[in-house]
Amino acid sequence: PSRGGGFGRLVATLLTVPVALPLLYLVLLALQAGPARLWTGLVRADAAPLSARVALLAAGATLWALALGAPWAWLVARTDVPGRRFFRWLGPLPLAIPPYVGALAYVFLLAPRQLLHRALAAASGRSVYDTPFPDLIYGPWGAAFVLGTFTAPYVFLNVHGALGRLDPGLEDAARGLGHGPRAVFRRVTLPLLRPALTAGALLVFGYAWVDFGVVSLLRVRTFTTVVYTYLLAGLDLGAAAGLSLVLVLIVWATLGLQGRALGRARYTQRDGRAGAAAIVPLGRWRPLALLYLGLVVGLTLVLPLGVLAYQAAAIGSPAALGAFLLDQAPHLWNSLRAAAAGSALCLLLAAPVAWQGWRGRGGAVAGAFLQAGYAIPGTVLGLSLIGLALALVPALYERPIPLLAGAYAVLFAAPALQGVRAALAQVPPSMEEAVRALGRGPLVAAVRVVVPLAWPGIASTWLLGFILALRELAATIVLRPAGFDTLPVRIWTYSTEVGLDPRAAALALLLVALVGVPWLLLTVRRPGATGL
């Protein structure tokens, strides 16, 4: 029976308004433009070829992420590969590197007249201008490589989690029938992993559609860069709204398919009485498996961080580097306070919805709305919020922290909702009922019993929201007023407007450190927060 009151459900529903308003504004802009202008705008933007290009880019990124992440998860979960615990611990750490930072690192490494080109020229005794060198990183294939590399941990987490939930009795039964390791994997393990593989693939596919940082740095024209160009040039906002709605629908459809794939994965779960899964001996394949894991870690962690450190050193002496970083203190402060406010607002939106779901059957519709916000691209959300702010509260546009916090709350309320739900799931409802039976109200029960018990999970959820907001580029670059920069914006500026500048590498390393420390805290102290 439901224990949730109607007032609580009303509050939870009203809190979804911040997510619904930007979408309604886009629809209103599109309706005001009219069918003729919308069609003209879509044709002028080459919407059909644009969709095909982004679909190919997303497919390439997805295949590459699967090739990196799925074998990584299986090797550390089910084989006797040397160092499996170490490589398992490393699994989620590349997520501390924002993909646009990874793109910057590979541009420094692979672009013409950069590190690899200069090394080849020096080895041949010629200048870089006399040494032929292919364009290895710019364009759709380079973007697919970078996006796949830095989203591979999403596949790793999905597959590793699924392997941990598989009932090993199914594989034991197959072995009991005389099947070898390869046959067991092909006929039992792989079919059971298919939902997790599909869900991870669709997550990467959807992310590639909404990405802005990687494709803008690597000079690929996509929906998000076109919307940003429309905003920057003051072009037809109705056409931009039409493009944005097409993108939102595509991403929502992708996430809907992902949800269905995850739903199909339930039958694979063990019942808690099953023993540990058998470890597959690799035999003579162990060195090759170890080499593969080393390659994956090199591509996702060692190489990008090493390249950025090398480039940052070009700024000069440690004193010069320190002086430069000290000059960035105002931008660092902007990043920290906007991210902290945004994460707090995420909790404010998510907690009542999660509370209603925990206390009864309410909150399902509100939860679906909050989940939908995660699929809104940052540039699209920025377009909507600028229009709403100028139409409703013009002064808000001059106050960047509330506007950015609102954007972060819309974008990241979904992971906050999942985190608070997981935290509340650790609290037995009978404890709240016992306090209510003593004549106390729901607010007293929440403050004195539920929140203290769920607090570690709630704090971890705030930390995750802080990490996501701290690294957000697309919404920030659209919404910031003149003179207000954050670390991601400064990285983007030094990478695009100034040219490839070592200062971008130094700021990228600073951002990775700021994101990486709390991320390590989540992965080491609360492994469940990352799916391990």
C-alpha positions in Angstrom: 0.0 0.0 0.0 1.1 3.5 -0.8 2.4 5.6 2.1 2.9 8.7 0.0 0.6 11.7 0.5 -1.0 13.7 -2.3 0.8 16.8 -1.3 4.2 15.1 -1.6 3.3 13.8 -5.0 2.3 17.3 -6.0 5.6 18.8 -4.8 7.5 16.0 -6.6 5.6 16.7 -9.8 6.1 20.5 -9.6 9.8 20.0 -9.3 9.9 18.6 -12.8 8.9 22.0 -14.2 12.5 23.1 -14.6 13.1 20.2 -17.0 9.8 20.6 -18.9 10.1 24.4 -19.4 13.2 24.4 -21.7 11.5 21.7 -23.9 8.3 23.6 -24.0 10.2 26.7 -25.0 11.8 24.9 -27.9 8.4 23.7 -29.1 7.1 27.2 -28.8 10.0 28.6 -30.9 9.4 25.9 -33.5 5.7 26.6 -33.6 6.3 30.4 -34.0 8.6 29.7 -36.9 5.9 27.8 -38.8 6.3 24.8 -41.0 7.7 26.7 -44.0 10.5 28.4 -42.0 11.3 25.2 -40.2 11.6 23.2 -43.4 13.7 25.9 -45.0 16.0 26.0 -41.9 16.4 22.2 -41.9 17.2 22.2 -45.6 19.7 25.0 -45.2 21.4 23.2 -42.3 21.6 20.0 -44.5 19.7 18.1 -41.8 19.5 14.8 -43.7 23.3 14.6 -44.6 24.0 15.9 -41.1 22.0 13.1 -39.5 23.8 10.5 -41.7 27.2 11.9 -40.8 26.5 12.0 -37.0 25.0 8.5 -37.2 28.2 7.1 -38.8 30.3 8.9 -36.3 28.2 7.6 -33.4 28.3 4.0 -34.9 32.1 4.2 -35.2 32.5 5.5 -31.7 30.2 2.7 -30.4 32.1 -0.1 -32.1 35.4 1.2 -30.9 34.1 1.6 -27.3 32.8 -2.0 -27.4 36.1 -3.2 -28.7 37.9 -1.6 -25.8 35.5 -1.9 -22.9 33.8 -5.3 -23.3 37.0 -7.5 -23.5 38.5 -5.4 -20.7 35.5 -6.2 -18.4 35.6 -9.9 -19.3 39.3 -10.3 -18.8 39.4 -8.8 -15.3 36.2 -10.5 -14.2 36.5 -14.0 -15.5 40.1 -14.8 -16.4 43.5 -15.3 -14.7 45.1 -12.4 -16.5 48.1 -11.0 -14.4 47.1 -7.9 -12.5 43.4 -8.4 -12.9 42.6 -6.6 -9.6 44.7 -3.6 -10.6 43.1 -3.4 -14.1 39.7 -3.8 -12.6 40.3 -0.9 -10.3 41.5 1.2 -13.2 38.3 0.5 -15.2 36.2 3.6 -14.2 39.2 6.0 -13.8 39.3 7.2 -17.4 35.9 8.8 -16.8 37.8 11.4 -14.8 39.1 12.7 -18.2 36.4 14.6 -20.0 36.3 13.5 -23.6 37.1 17.0 -24.9 40.3 16.9 -22.7 41.1 13.5 -24.3 40.6 15.1 -27.7 42.9 17.9 -26.9 45.6 15.4 -25.8 45.3 13.5 -29.1 45.4 16.7 -31.1 48.7 17.6 -29.4 50.0 14.1 -30.3 48.6 13.4 -33.7 47.8 16.7 -35.5 50.1 18.0 -38.2 53.2 19.8 -36.9 52.5 18.4 -33.4 54.4 15.8 -31.3 54.4 12.8 -33.6 55.0 14.8 -36.7 57.9 16.7 -35.1 59.4 13.4 -33.9 59.3 11.9 -37.4 60.7 15.0 -38.9 63.6 15.1 -36.3 64.3 11.4 -37.0 64.5 12.0 -40.7 66.7 15.1 -40.3 64.1 17.4 -42.0 61.8 20.2 -40.9 58.1 19.4 -40.3 57.3 21.4 -43.4 59.3 19.0 -45.6 58.1 15.9 -43.9 54.8 14.5 -45.3 52.3 13.6 -42.5 48.7 12.5 -42.8 45.8 14.2 -41.0 45.2 11.5 -38.4 42.9 13.2 -35.9 40.7 15.9 -37.4 37.4 14.8 -38.9 34.7 12.2 -38.2 37.1 9.2 -37.8 39.3 11.0 -35.4 36.2 12.1 -33.4 34.9 8.5 -33.4 38.3 7.3 -32.1 38.3 9.9 -29.3 34.7 9.4 -28.3 35.0 5.6 -28.3 38.2 5.7 -26.3 36.8 7.9 -23.5 33.4 6.3 -23.4 34.8 2.8 -23.3 34.6 2.8 -19.5 30.7 3.0 -19.8 30.8 -0.3 -21.6 33.3 -1.7 -19.1 31.0 -0.8 -16.2 27.9 -2.2 -17.9 29.5 -5.5 -18.8 31.5 -5.9 -15.6 28.3 -5.3 -13.6 26.4 -7.8 -15.7 29.1 -10.4 -15.2 28.9 -9.9 -11.5 25.2 -10.6 -11.6 25.2 -13.7 -13.8 24.3 -16.9 -12.1 27.4 -19.0 -12.5 25.3 -22.2 -12.2 24.3 -21.7 -15.9 27.9 -21.8 -17.0 28.7 -24.7 -14.6 25.8 -26.6 -16.1 27.2 -26.1 -19.6 30.7 -27.2 -18.5 29.1 -30.3 -16.9 27.7 -31.2 -20.3 31.2 -31.3 -21.7 31.5 -27.9 -23.3 34.9 -26.2 -23.2 35.6 -22.5 -22.2 35.0 -21.2 -25.8 31.7 -23.0 -26.2 30.5 -21.9 -22.7 31.3 -18.3 -23.6 29.7 -18.5 -27.0 26.6 -20.4 -26.1 25.9 -19.2 -22.5 27.9 -16.1 -21.3 27.7 -14.0 -24.5 23.9 -14.4 -25.0 23.3 -13.5 -21.3 25.6 -10.4 -21.7 23.8 -9.2 -24.8 21.4 -6.8 -22.9 24.3 -5.2 -21.0 26.4 -4.9 -24.2 23.4 -3.4 -26.0 22.7 -0.9 -23.2 26.4 0.1 -23.1 26.5 0.5 -26.9 23.4 2.6 -26.9 24.7 4.8 -24.1 27.8 5.6 -26.2 25.8 6.0 -29.3 23.5 8.6 -27.6 26.5 10.4 -26.1 28.1 10.8 -29.5 25.0 12.6 -30.8 25.0 15.2 -28.0 28.7 15.7 -27.7 29.9 19.2 -28.3 33.5 19.5 -27.0 35.1 16.7 -29.0 33.5 17.5 -32.3 34.1 21.2 -32.0 37.8 20.6 -31.3 38.2 18.1 -34.1 36.3 20.3 -36.6 33.3 18.0 -37.2 30.0 19.5 -38.2 27.2 18.0 -36.1 23.8 19.0 -34.7 25.4 20.5 -31.5 28.0 22.6 -33.4 25.3 23.8 -35.9 23.0 24.9 -33.0 26.0 26.7 -31.4 26.8 28.5 -34.7 23.2 29.6 -35.0 23.4 31.1 -31.5 26.8 32.7 -32.0 25.8 34.3 -35.4 22.3 35.3 -34.3 20.7 33.3 -37.1 17.2 31.9 -37.3 16.4 30.7 -33.7 13.3 28.9 -35.0 15.4 26.7 -37.3 17.8 26.1 -34.4 14.9 25.0 -32.3 13.7 22.7 -35.0 17.2 21.1 -35.2 17.3 20.9 -31.5 14.0 19.1 -31.2 15.1 16.6 -33.9 18.3 15.9 -31.9 16.4 15.5 -28.6 13.9 13.0 -30.1 16.8 11.0 -31.5 18.6 10.9 -28.2 15.4 10.1 -26.3 14.7 7.2 -28.6 18.2 5.9 -28.1 17.9 6.1 -24.3 14.5 4.4 -24.5 16.0 1.5 -26.4 18.8 1.4 -23.7 16.2 1.2 -20.9 14.5 -1.7 -22.7 17.8 -3.5 -23.1 18.5 -3.1 -19.4 15.1 -4.4 -18.6 15.8 -7.5 -20.5 18.9 -8.1 -18.4 17.0 -8.9 -15.3 16.8 -12.6 -16.0 20.6 -12.9 -15.8 20.8 -12.0 -12.1 22.0 -14.5 -9.6 19.8 -15.2 -6.5 22.5 -14.6 -3.9 22.9 -18.3 -3.1 25.1 -19.0 -6.1 28.9 -19.4 -5.6 31.7 -17.5 -7.3 32.1 -17.8 -11.1 34.8 -20.1 -12.3 38.0 -18.4 -13.5 39.0 -19.2 -17.1 42.7 -20.1 -17.5 44.2 -18.2 -20.4 47.3 -20.4 -20.7 49.5 -19.2 -23.5 47.2 -16.3 -24.2 48.0 -14.6 -20.9 50.8 -12.4 -22.3 48.6 -11.3 -25.2 45.7 -10.5 -22.8 48.1 -8.5 -20.6 49.4 -6.6 -23.6 45.8 -5.8 -24.6 44.9 -4.4 -21.1 48.1 -2.4 -21.2 47.1 -1.0 -24.6 43.6 0.0 -23.3 45.0 1.7 -20.2 47.7 3.4 -22.3 45.1 4.8 -24.7 42.6 5.9 -22.1 44.9 7.1 -19.3 48.7 7.0 -19.7 49.1 8.5 -23.2 46.6 11.4 -22.8 47.9 12.4 -19.4 51.5 12.0 -20.5 51.0 14.1 -23.6 49.3 16.9 -21.6 52.0 16.9 -19.0 54.7 17.2 -21.7 52.9 20.0 -23.4 52.2 21.8 -20.1 55.9 21.8 -19.4 56.4 23.9 -22.5 55.0 26.9 -20.6 58.4 27.3 -19.0 59.8 26.9 -15.5 57.8 25.7 -12.5 57.6 29.3 -11.4 56.1 30.4 -14.7 53.6 27.5 -14.7 52.6 28.3 -11.1 52.2 32.0 -11.9 49.9 31.1 -14.9 47.8 28.7 -12.8 47.5 31.4 -10.1 46.2 33.8 -12.7 43.4 31.2 -13.4 42.1 31.4 -9.8 39.0 33.5 -10.7 38.0 30.9 -13.3 38.7 28.1 -10.9 36.5 29.8 -8.3 33.7 30.2 -10.9 33.9 26.5 -11.8 33.8 25.4 -8.1 30.9 27.6 -7.0 28.8 26.9 -10.1 29.4 23.1 -9.8 28.6 23.1 -6.1 25.4 25.1 -6.6 24.3 22.9 -9.5 24.9 19.7 -7.6 23.0 21.0 -4.6 20.1 21.9 -7.0 20.2 18.4 -8.5 19.6 17.0 -5.0 16.8 19.5 -4.4 15.1 18.3 -7.6 15.8 14.6 -7.2 15.2 14.0 -3.4 11.4 14.6 -3.3 10.9 12.4 -6.3 13.1 9.6 -4.9 11.3 10.1 -1.5 7.9 9.6 -3.1 9.0 6.4 -4.8 10.6 5.1 -1.6 7.5 5.8 0.5 4.9 4.4 -1.9 4.0 4.3 -5.6 4.3 8.0 -6.4 7.0 9.7 -8.3 7.1 7.5 -11.4 6.0 10.2 -13.9 8.1 12.9 -12.2 11.1 10.5 -12.3 10.6 10.0 -16.0 10.7 13.7 -16.6 13.9 14.1 -14.6 15.5 11.2 -16.5 14.5 13.0 -19.8 16.6 16.0 -18.9 19.8 13.9 -19.1 19.2 13.5 -22.9 19.0 17.3 -23.6 22.3 18.4 -25.3 24.1 21.2 -23.5 23.9 23.6 -26.5 20.2 22.9 -26.9 19.6 23.5 -23.2 21.6 26.7 -23.4 19.5 28.0 -26.3 16.3 27.3 -24.3 17.5 28.8 -21.0 18.7 32.0 -22.6 15.4 32.5 -24.3 13.5 31.8 -21.1 15.7 34.1 -19.0 15.4 37.0 -21.4 11.6 36.5 -21.7 10.8 35.9 -18.0 13.6 37.3 -15.8 16.1 39.4 -18.0 18.2 40.2 -14.9 18.9 36.5 -14.5 21.1 36.4 -17.6 23.5 38.8 -15.8 23.7 36.4 -12.8 25.6 33.4 -14.2 25.7 31.2 -11.1 21.9 30.7 -10.8 21.5 30.2 -14.6 24.4 27.7 -14.8 23.2 25.9 -11.6 19.8 25.5 -13.2 21.3 24.1 -16.4 23.4 21.6 -14.4 20.3 20.6 -12.4 18.4 19.8 -15.6 21.3 17.9 -17.2 22.3 15.9 -14.1 19.1 15.4 -12.1 18.8 11.9 -13.6 22.1 10.5 -12.0 21.2 12.4 -8.8 17.8 10.7 -8.8 19.4 7.3 -9.2 21.9 8.0 -6.5 19.2 9.2 -4.0 17.1 6.2 -4.8 20.0 3.9 -4.1 20.7 5.6 -0.9 17.1 5.4 0.3 17.0 1.7 -0.7 19.5 1.0 2.1 17.0 2.3 4.7 14.3 -0.2 5.8 10.8 1.5 5.5 9.9 -0.1 8.8 12.2 2.4 10.6 10.3 5.4 9.3 7.0 3.6 10.0 8.1 3.1 13.6 8.8 6.8 14.1 5.4 7.7 12.5 3.7 5.2 14.9 5.0 7.3 17.8 3.1 10.2 16.5 5.8 12.0 14.7 5.2 13.5 11.3 7.0 12.5 8.0 9.3 15.5 8.2 10.6 14.6 11.7 11.0 10.9 10.6 13.0 12.0 7.5 15.3 14.4 9.4 15.9 12.2 12.4 16.0 8.7 10.9 16.0 8.4 7.1 18.4 11.2 6.2 21.2 10.2 8.7 21.0 6.5 7.6 21.0 7.5 3.9 23.5 10.3 4.3 26.7 8.5 2.9 24.8 7.7 -0.3 23.4 11.2 -0.5 26.8 12.8 0.0 28.3 10.5 -2.7 25.4 11.6 -5.0 26.2 15.3 -4.4 29.9 14.5 -5.2 29.0 12.8 -8.5 26.8 15.8 -9.5 29.7 18.1 -8.6 32.0 16.1 -10.8 29.6 16.1 -13.8 28.9 19.9 -13.4 32.6 20.8 -13.0 33.5 19.2 -16.3 30.4 20.4 -18.3 31.4 22.5 -21.3 28.5 22.8 -23.8 25.9 24.4 -21.6 28.5 26.6 -19.9 29.9 28.0 -23.1 26.5 28.9 -24.3 25.1 30.4 -21.0 28.1 32.3 -19.7 27.9 36.1 -20.0 30.8 38.1 -21.2 33.7 38.1 -18.7 32.6 34.9 -16.9 34.7 31.8 -17.7 35.1 28.4 -16.1 38.0 26.0 -16.4 36.3 24.0 -19.3 35.7 27.3 -21.1 39.3 28.4 -20.7 40.5 25.1 -22.0 38.2 25.4 -25.0 39.3 29.0 -25.6 43.0 28.2 -25.5 42.4 25.2 -27.8 40.3 26.9 -30.5 40.4 30.7 -30.4 44.1 31.1 -29.5 45.3 28.0 -31.4 47.0 25.0 -29.8 48.4 26.5 -26.7 50.4 24.7 -24.0 48.3 26.6 -21.5 45.3 24.6 -22.6 47.2 21.4 -21.5 48.1 22.9 -18.1 44.4 23.8 -17.5 43.3 20.4 -18.7 45.6 18.7 -16.2 44.2 20.9 -13.5 40.7 20.0 -14.4 41.5 16.3 -14.5 43.1 16.6 -11.0 40.0 18.4 -9.7 37.7 15.8 -11.2 39.9 12.8 -10.5 40.3 13.3 -6.7 36.6 13.0 -5.9 36.2 10.4 -8.6 38.9 8.3 -6.9 37.0 8.9 -3.6 33.9 7.4 -5.2 35.5 4.4 -6.8 37.7 3.5 -3.8 35.4 4.2 -0.8 32.0 3.5 -2.5 32.5 1.1 -5.4 28.8 0.8 -6.0 28.7 4.5 -7.1 30.5 3.5 -10.3 28.9 0.2 -10.9 31.8 -1.9 -9.7 
